[in-house]
Amino acid sequence: MSEDTQFTNRIKHHVEEICKHGPRLACSPEEETAANYMKNQMEELGLDVKIQRFRTSTTFGAYVLLPVLFALAGTMLIPYCPFGAMVIILLSAIGLWGEASAKRHYIRRFFPGKISQNVIGHYKPENPKQTIIFSGHLDSAQAGLMFSSRVAELATGGPKVVGPLFLPLTAMVVLMFVAIISWFGGSGFLINFIDWIGAIVLVLTALMMIQWMRSPTVPGANDNASGIASALVMAETLMAEKPEDLELYFIGFGAEENHLGGSRSFVHELGHNFDPESTYVINVDGIAAGKLKYVSHEMMILPYAYEDQELIVMARSLSRSDQFDGVIPAIIEGHTDALSFGLKGFKAISLICTEDNGIPLNYHQTGDAPENMPYDGTEKSMQFVESLVAAIRA
């Protein structure tokens, strides 16, 4: 195998195997099949493999739709009971903020959900100095009008200042103040105009969520069979060495597309087993096409930088070398599984590849299939992961 394809061919093989059973909606039999494939591959490498099952919804759209509908109901109440409307809209805004920020999951408690799973491969020598977690997510996304190339380019054009849920949340806050003003007897054209604008924003948000939830599930070759493949390839590489200084985890998270269902469950149930000072999380979310970037900020509302910046600093240092010239930081309008760890103070980073427009190839579209993947950034991505591991061990 030539030097420039030592990783790419292995990534491509795993991507094709993961995708051949069909799209992998969260909690679906196809997601479980992908989990079993990863489990079997890691057991063959001699890893101790466990399955962590958890209950979750199948779509993040439901977590957005519910508070938006409640806020719309509150808006309709403003002329008749402004105080009650204010309370309803306030609670809706708190619920949406909690889900969108991934800090307080109030809304998902109303959904019984289904069973998904995390696949956890583990290697532990006698006296490790550090722990490294390699991760990707097993499920694939649903398509939707909001992810069409024209809409996506419009949304991502210009500087990344706010996330996709900033506008509906702002509309809720504005409508809450409209209700307060009405409660104190305020009225007039301007108040009515603001009321209508806020309601229109919420209606459009609700329609987009409904359309998203009714859309087909995509094949998920780049997003994120390639992330699972990267974890498997690192398992193959490191288990050939069996390092004495590193404790290793290779994890396939379920239900990432419903907003970090698997990684959140892992951190909530098992996070106490890890020391944030010596644990490093390298998450890969799409490296089958495009140019490599490392995620510096994630946002659904406003940009959030991980509490511990050590891996970001390492990535920035590596990007200054000739080998990784062109690797730049990215602010993404969404969240990755690294965020679940970052919110708890762990050292975490996500790696992605994007096209020149800043969007991953065929992002959340039915074209995200193995036959459409050029793997043009895969080799550099995996070399970057290897270099991060070397920097951690240094």
Secondary structure, DSSP 4 states (H G I P E B T S, - for coil): --GGGTTHHHHHHHHHHHHTT----TTSHHHHHHHHHHHHHHHHTT-EEEEEEEEE-S-THHHHHHHHHHHHHHHHHTTT-HHHHHHHHHHHHHHHHHHHHTS---GGGG---EEEEEEEEEE--SS-SEEEEEEEE----B--GGGSHHHHHHHHSS---S-TTHHHHHHHHHHHHHHHHHHTT--SHHHHHHHHHHHHHHHHHHHHHHHHHTSPBP--IIIIIHHHHHHHHHHHHHHHH--SSEEEEEEEES--TTTSHHHHHHHHHHGGGS-TTTEEEEEE---SSSEEEEEEEE-SSS-B--SB-HHHHHHHHHHTSSTTTT-EEEEESS--THHHHHTTT-EEEEEEEE-TTSS-TTTTSTT-SGGG---TTHHHHHHHHHHHHHHHH-
